[in-house]
Amino acid sequence: MPMMNTAIKPVHIVGGGLAGCEAAWQLARAGVPAVVHEMRPERGTEAHVTSDLAELVCSNSFRSDDKDNNAVGLLHEELRRFGSLIMTAADAAKVPAGGALAVDRERFSGLVQAAMEAHSLIDVRRGEITSTFQEDWDSVIIATGPLTSPALAESIRALTGEESLAFFDAIAPIVYRDSVNLDVAWFQSRYDKGNPDGEAGDYINCPLDREQYHAFVEALLAAERHGFREWETKTPYFEGCLPIEVMAERGPETLAFGPMKPIGLTNPHRPEERPHAVVQLRQDNALATLYNMVGFQTKLRHDDQIRLFRSIPGLERAEFARLGGMHRNTFINSPRLLDSSLRLKADPRLRFAGQITGCEGYVESASVGLLAGFFAAWERYGRAPLPPPPTTAMGALLAHITGGADDRTFQPMNINFGLFPEPGSQDVPDLPPGRKLRGADRKRAYTGRALRDLDQWLKSREPVGEQEP
């Protein structure tokens, strides 16, 4: 067990996922001891397969890494400038993915766990926490994620008087690279992004003509699905992660305009023919032996998955390292329940962080964990928490989940420019006079302003503890 700083009372963190680890890291950087309670392997979940900290249970992608034109890429950059453990590990475990940041999931979680276990101010304890009340815990961060154990979830409900909302998240299948037929499929990123020479790409593409596509959709709709448990039947899906069969029910061309869209791709085997649809596979590990089927989360039975996916050209002999699956996610009504520093209004010694707050996505979860740890550290030193400006990605996300969203219709949200205050022409210093703020200029206005405001905020903070949080 690491040596703890006994001069400062520790902050207890429940949950060893991305948010919990990031919160602990920020506390430790500020000289505040952190005790992380992770229930695995004592108690497992429906989605985790290891007991590792920061295990990635869905995609291996952190999505776009473009800090100048994309809100997710901007959030990546902000986390890097804040000294994020999660981004440091993600950058070290990076695998090719065009303009996206994707990681070797085993290396990523291994790096996070090694850093956590090596830090003298972080104590990782294994075992389930079943109640929000623990004697002598005066500062607690609950970062149990979307798979909060039933006992702890019930304790949260009892404390808040609120029914936790819930939605289904889905896991995409993973294919062994050497089982893909590259006489039919080919490597290319959309518009060759991330590959200036245009000779190769980071995605494997499997083309379908119109007849093949419609046969696939028909078979998809007819395939057998896993049934829902009684307590799951009224749980809504999250729009950003719908199963392919649910998308297909919305219309025969929905998939062709969604995860199977063919734009930005040219089939070198048949350059004169544009595919009607394309299934993309993204590298899933550093050895490039595993590829996941992008956007193909599903609740189909495993036998039907194998039969259906092998009907896709290029995957006729596909071997699967993992098939798709689904699990229920839960989150609290944060705009109603939390204050501006993520404290529970009904019991301010409790903070919430990560996906349980209703943020959706790996980097969003990590950023809310970072803020929870940062706020708890300042509180330990008797300082009022200072939130980042709402013009930054972290500040915009925080403002949304702690009051910016309508608590009557609150659902999980990814970071996007719609959460930011509107920019003006003054936010793009080199914008020609009279030119309207549109397209790429508008995106640069959001991102340029955010990074300038973040840098100014970082410089203006007074240090606390042994280091700045």
RAPERA-V431515 format. One record per residue. N is the residue number from 1. RES is the residue in three letters. PHI is phi in whole degrees, -180 to 180 (NA if undefined). OMEGA is omega in whole degrees, -180 to 180 (999 if undefined). D_FIRST is the distance of its C-alpha to the first C-alpha in whole Angstrom. Layout:
N_RES_PHI_OMEGA_D_FIRST, N_RES_PHI_OMEGA_D_FIRST
This chain:
1_MET_NA_-179_0, 2_PRO_-67_176_4, 3_MET_-74_-179_7, 4_MET_-100_176_9, 5_ASN_-78_-174_13, 6_THR_-77_179_14, 7_ALA_-74_-180_17, 8_ILE_-122_-180_17, 9_LYS_-68_-177_17, 10_PRO_-72_169_14, 11_VAL_-97_-180_16, 12_HIS_-96_-179_15, 13_ILE_-119_180_16, 14_VAL_-101_-179_18, 15_GLY_120_-178_18, 16_GLY_-109_175_16, 17_GLY_-85_-177_20, 18_LEU_-62_-178_21, 19_ALA_-67_-179_22, 20_GLY_-64_179_18, 21_CYS_-67_180_17, 22_GLU_-65_178_20, 23_ALA_-61_180_19, 24_ALA_-62_-178_16, 25_TRP_-64_-180_17, 26_GLN_-68_175_19, 27_LEU_-62_-178_18, 28_ALA_-64_178_15, 29_ARG_-62_180_18, 30_ALA_-90_179_20, 31_GLY_84_-180_17, 32_VAL_-105_179_16, 33_PRO_-63_178_13, 34_ALA_-128_174_12, 35_VAL_-110_-178_11, 36_VAL_-101_179_12, 37_HIS_-105_179_13, 38_GLU_-119_-174_15, 39_MET_-76_177_17, 40_ARG_-75_7_18, 41_PRO_-91_-179_18, 42_GLU_-58_176_18, 43_ARG_-134_-179_21, 44_GLY_-90_176_23, 45_THR_-129_179_26, 46_GLU_-73_-173_29, 47_ALA_-115_-178_29, 48_HIS_-72_177_25, 49_VAL_-119_178_25, 50_THR_-128_174_22, 51_SER_-106_-176_18, 52_ASP_-70_171_17, 53_LEU_-68_176_16, 54_ALA_55_176_20, 55_GLU_-68_176_22, 56_LEU_-91_-173_26, 57_VAL_-98_-180_28, 58_CYS_-116_180_31, 59_SER_-70_173_33, 60_ASN_-99_-176_31, 61_SER_-101_171_33, 62_PHE_-93_176_32, 63_ARG_70_-170_36, 64_SER_-57_177_38, 65_ASP_-110_-178_37, 66_ASP_-86_-175_40, 67_LYS_-75_-177_39, 68_ASP_-93_-172_43, 69_ASN_-131_-174_44, 70_ASN_-139_-177_42, 71_ALA_-66_179_39, 72_VAL_-68_177_36, 73_GLY_-61_176_37, 74_LEU_-62_179_37, 75_LEU_-63_174_34, 76_HIS_-54_-176_32, 77_GLU_-65_178_33, 78_GLU_-62_179_32, 79_LEU_-63_178_29, 80_ARG_-61_-178_29, 81_ARG_-68_179_30, 82_PHE_-90_-179_27, 83_GLY_80_-177_25, 84_SER_-70_174_24, 85_LEU_-65_-177_21, 86_ILE_-63_179_23, 87_MET_-72_177_26, 88_THR_-61_179_24, 89_ALA_-69_-180_23, 90_ALA_-63_179_26, 91_ASP_-64_-179_28, 92_ALA_-74_-177_26, 93_ALA_-104_-174_27, 94_LYS_-63_172_30, 95_VAL_-123_-178_33, 96_PRO_-60_178_37, 97_ALA_-158_180_38, 98_GLY_62_180_41, 99_GLY_-86_-179_41, 100_ALA_-96_173_38, 101_LEU_-107_176_34, 102_ALA_-117_-173_33, 103_VAL_-131_166_30, 104_ASP_-75_-169_28, 105_ARG_-63_180_26, 106_GLU_-70_178_24, 107_ARG_-65_-180_23, 108_PHE_-59_-178_23, 109_SER_-65_178_20, 110_GLY_-64_179_19, 111_LEU_-67_179_19, 112_VAL_-64_-178_17, 113_GLN_-64_-180_14, 114_ALA_-62_179_14, 115_ALA_-65_-180_14, 116_MET_-64_-176_12, 117_GLU_-71_-178_9, 118_ALA_-86_-175_10, 119_HIS_-79_-175_10, 120_SER_-68_-178_9, 121_LEU_-101_179_10, 122_ILE_-117_180_9, 123_ASP_-119_180_7, 124_VAL_-95_-180_8, 125_ARG_-120_-178_9, 126_ARG_-96_179_12, 127_GLY_149_-176_15, 128_GLU_-79_171_18, 129_ILE_-101_-172_19, 130_THR_-106_-176_23, 131_SER_-141_176_24, 132_THR_-74_180_24, 133_PHE_-103_174_24, 134_GLN_-133_-178_21, 135_GLU_-59_178_21, 136_ASP_73_175_20, 137_TRP_-93_-177_19, 138_ASP_-98_176_22, 139_SER_-143_-173_21, 140_VAL_-133_172_20, 141_ILE_-114_178_21, 142_ILE_-95_-177_22, 143_ALA_-130_-174_22, 144_THR_-82_173_22, 145_GLY_72_-175_25, 146_PRO_-76_-178_28, 147_LEU_-115_178_27, 148_THR_-56_-178_26, 149_SER_-64_-177_26, 150_PRO_-55_-177_29, 151_ALA_-66_179_27, 152_LEU_-69_178_26, 153_ALA_-60_179_29, 154_GLU_-67_177_31, 155_SER_-65_178_29, 156_ILE_-65_179_29, 157_ARG_-61_-179_33, 158_ALA_-64_-179_34, 159_LEU_-74_-174_32, 160_THR_-90_-175_34, 161_GLY_73_-179_37, 162_GLU_-112_170_37, 163_GLU_-83_177_38, 164_SER_-64_174_35, 165_LEU_-76_-179_37, 166_ALA_-153_174_36, 167_PHE_-150_178_38, 168_PHE_-96_172_37, 169_ASP_-110_-173_35, 170_ALA_-133_-177_36, 171_ILE_-113_-178_35, 172_ALA_-84_178_37, 173_PRO_-69_176_38, 174_ILE_-121_-176_37, 175_VAL_-112_173_40, 176_TYR_-73_-175_39, 177_ARG_-56_-174_41, 178_ASP_-75_177_43, 179_SER_-98_179_45, 180_VAL_-87_-179_46, 181_ASN_-85_-177_50, 182_LEU_-85_168_50, 183_ASP_-78_178_54, 184_VAL_-113_180_54, 185_ALA_-84_179_51, 186_TRP_-152_177_50, 187_PHE_-91_174_47, 188_GLN_-174_169_48, 189_SER_-92_179_46, 190_ARG_-57_-179_48, 191_TYR_57_-180_51, 192_ASP_57_-178_49, 193_LYS_-66_-179_46, 194_GLY_85_-179_44, 195_ASN_-136_-174_46, 196_PRO_-59_-178_49, 197_ASP_-75_177_51, 198_GLY_70_-175_51, 199_GLU_-86_-177_51, 200_ALA_-153_179_48, 201_GLY_-150_-175_45, 202_ASP_-98_180_42, 203_TYR_-117_169_43, 204_ILE_-93_-176_45, 205_ASN_-117_180_48, 206_CYS_-114_-172_50, 207_PRO_-90_173_53, 208_LEU_-128_172_55, 209_ASP_-81_-175_59, 210_ARG_-59_-178_61, 211_GLU_-65_180_62, 212_GLN_-64_-179_58, 213_TYR_-63_-177_56, 214_HIS_-68_174_58, 215_ALA_-66_178_58, 216_PHE_-64_-180_54, 217_VAL_-62_179_54, 218_GLU_-62_179_57, 219_ALA_-68_179_55, 220_LEU_-61_-179_51, 221_LEU_-69_-179_53, 222_ALA_-89_-175_54, 223_ALA_-69_-178_51, 224_GLU_-84_-178_49, 225_ARG_-113_171_46, 226_HIS_-66_179_43, 227_GLY_-76_176_44, 228_PHE_-86_172_42, 229_ARG_-72_-175_41, 230_GLU_-57_-177_43, 231_TRP_-77_-179_40, 232_GLU_-99_-167_40, 233_THR_-64_-178_44, 234_LYS_-103_-179_44, 235_THR_-85_-178_41, 236_PRO_-77_173_42, 237_TYR_-76_170_41, 238_PHE_-86_-174_40, 239_GLU_-59_-177_43, 240_GLY_-79_-177_41, 241_CYS_-146_-178_39, 242_LEU_-76_171_42, 243_PRO_-63_-177_43, 244_ILE_-62_-179_46, 245_GLU_-69_177_48, 246_VAL_-72_176_48, 247_MET_-63_-178_49, 248_ALA_-64_179_51, 249_GLU_-66_-177_53, 250_ARG_-83_178_54, 251_GLY_152_-174_56, 252_PRO_-63_-178_57, 253_GLU_-102_-176_56, 254_THR_-57_-179_53, 255_LEU_-67_-180_51, 256_ALA_-68_175_53, 257_PHE_-104_-180_53, 258_GLY_-117_-175_49, 259_PRO_-67_-179_46, 260_MET_-106_-179_49, 261_LYS_-65_-175_51, 262_PRO_-95_-173_53, 263_ILE_-67_177_53, 264_GLY_77_-177_53, 265_LEU_-130_177_53, 266_THR_-130_-179_55, 267_ASN_-77_-178_56, 268_PRO_-67_178_57, 269_HIS_-75_179_58, 270_ARG_-142_-173_61, 271_PRO_-64_-179_61, 272_GLU_-81_-177_64, 273_GLU_-115_174_62, 274_ARG_-90_178_60, 275_PRO_-61_175_57, 276_HIS_-75_179_58, 277_ALA_-155_-180_54, 278_VAL_-140_171_51, 279_VAL_-97_180_48, 280_GLN_-103_174_45, 281_LEU_-118_-177_42, 282_ARG_-112_180_39, 283_GLN_-55_-174_37, 284_ASP_-114_178_34, 285_ASN_-145_-174_32, 286_ALA_-66_180_32, 287_LEU_-77_-179_34, 288_ALA_60_176_36, 289_THR_-94_-178_37, 290_LEU_-124_177_36, 291_TYR_-132_178_38, 292_ASN_-100_-178_38, 293_MET_-84_-171_41, 294_VAL_-66_177_41, 295_GLY_77_-174_42, 296_PHE_-104_172_42, 297_GLN_-62_-172_40, 298_THR_-158_174_41, 299_LYS_-115_178_42, 300_LEU_-67_174_44, 301_ARG_-64_-172_44, 302_HIS_-60_180_43, 303_ASP_-61_179_46, 304_ASP_-70_176_48, 305_GLN_-60_-178_45, 306_ILE_-61_-179_46, 307_ARG_-62_-176_49, 308_LEU_-69_-176_50, 309_PHE_-70_176_47, 310_ARG_-76_173_49, 311_SER_-82_179_52, 312_ILE_-78_179_51, 313_PRO_-55_-177_53, 314_GLY_99_-180_51, 315_LEU_-115_-176_48, 316_GLU_-58_-179_51, 317_ARG_-118_-176_49, 318_ALA_-61_172_45, 319_GLU_-112_-171_42, 320_PHE_-109_174_40, 321_ALA_-77_177_36, 322_ARG_-155_175_35, 323_LEU_-98_-177_38, 324_GLY_-69_178_38, 325_GLY_-159_-179_37, 326_MET_-140_176_36, 327_HIS_-148_-180_34, 328_ARG_-87_177_34, 329_ASN_-109_178_32, 330_THR_-124_177_32, 331_PHE_-153_-178_32, 332_ILE_-92_176_33, 333_ASN_-83_-172_36, 334_SER_-57_-179_34, 335_PRO_-59_180_38, 336_ARG_-89_-168_38, 337_LEU_-101_-172_35, 338_LEU_-109_173_33, 339_ASP_-91_-173_34, 340_SER_-70_176_34, 341_SER_-112_173_30, 342_LEU_73_176_29, 343_ARG_-83_176_29, 344_LEU_-75_-176_30, 345_LYS_-60_-178_34, 346_ALA_-75_-179_34, 347_ASP_-158_-172_30, 348_PRO_-63_175_29, 349_ARG_-72_-180_26, 350_LEU_-101_169_25, 351_ARG_-114_175_25, 352_PHE_-118_-178_26, 353_ALA_-149_175_25, 354_GLY_82_-171_26, 355_GLN_-65_179_29, 356_ILE_-66_177_29, 357_THR_-83_-179_30, 358_GLY_98_169_33, 359_CYS_-90_-175_32, 360_GLU_-123_178_33, 361_GLY_121_-178_32, 362_TYR_-61_-175_29, 363_VAL_-72_175_29, 364_GLU_-64_179_30, 365_SER_-62_180_27, 366_ALA_-63_-178_25, 367_SER_-67_177_27, 368_VAL_-70_173_27, 369_GLY_-64_178_23, 370_LEU_-59_-179_24, 371_LEU_-66_179_26, 372_ALA_-62_177_24, 373_GLY_-65_178_21, 374_PHE_-61_-180_24, 375_PHE_-64_-180_26, 376_ALA_-65_178_23, 377_ALA_-66_178_22, 378_TRP_-60_180_25, 379_GLU_-63_179_25, 380_ARG_-61_180_23, 381_TYR_-96_176_25, 382_GLY_75_179_28, 383_ARG_-100_174_30, 384_ALA_-76_179_31, 385_PRO_-58_-179_30, 386_LEU_-113_-177_32, 387_PRO_-71_176_33, 388_PRO_-67_-179_34, 389_PRO_-59_179_38, 390_PRO_-67_176_39, 391_THR_-79_176_41, 392_THR_-90_179_38, 393_ALA_-64_179_36, 394_MET_-64_179_33, 395_GLY_-67_180_35, 396_ALA_-66_179_38, 397_LEU_-66_179_35, 398_LEU_-61_-179_34, 399_ALA_-62_-180_37, 400_HIS_-66_-174_38, 401_ILE_-79_180_36, 402_THR_-107_175_36, 403_GLY_155_-179_39, 404_GLY_-72_179_41, 405_ALA_-87_176_42, 406_ASP_-78_-176_44, 407_ASP_-69_179_42, 408_ARG_-81_-176_45, 409_THR_-128_-173_44, 410_PHE_-62_174_41, 411_GLN_-139_-178_39, 412_PRO_-56_-176_37, 413_MET_-138_168_37, 414_ASN_-81_174_37, 415_ILE_-66_177_37, 416_ASN_-159_-176_41, 417_PHE_-65_177_43, 418_GLY_-66_179_45, 419_LEU_-89_-175_42, 420_PHE_-92_168_43, 421_PRO_-60_-180_46, 422_GLU_-61_176_49, 423_PRO_-86_176_49, 424_GLY_-126_-179_52, 425_SER_-61_179_54, 426_GLN_-68_-180_53, 427_ASP_-83_173_49, 428_VAL_-122_-173_51, 429_PRO_-55_-176_52, 430_ASP_-97_179_54, 431_LEU_-70_180_56, 432_PRO_-59_180_60, 433_PRO_-57_178_62, 434_GLY_84_-179_63, 435_ARG_-82_-179_61, 436_LYS_-75_-177_59, 437_LEU_-84_-178_55, 438_ARG_-138_171_55, 439_GLY_50_-177_53, 440_ALA_-64_178_51, 441_ASP_-61_-179_52, 442_ARG_-66_179_50, 443_LYS_-65_179_47, 444_ARG_-66_177_47, 445_ALA_-65_178_48, 446_TYR_-63_-171_45, 447_THR_-75_179_42, 448_GLY_-63_178_44, 449_ARG_-62_-178_44, 450_ALA_-60_-177_40, 451_LEU_-71_175_39, 452_ARG_-64_-179_41, 453_ASP_-68_179_40, 454_LEU_-65_-180_36, 455_ASP_-60_179_36, 456_GLN_-65_179_38, 457_TRP_-66_180_36, 458_LEU_-62_-179_33, 459_LYS_-73_-174_35, 460_SER_-82_-178_36, 461_ARG_-70_173_33, 462_GLU_-79_179_32, 463_PRO_-64_173_28, 464_VAL_-127_175_26, 465_GLY_65_-176_22, 466_GLU_-77_179_21, 467_GLN_-141_174_23, 468_GLU_-76_178_25, 469_PRO_-71_999_23
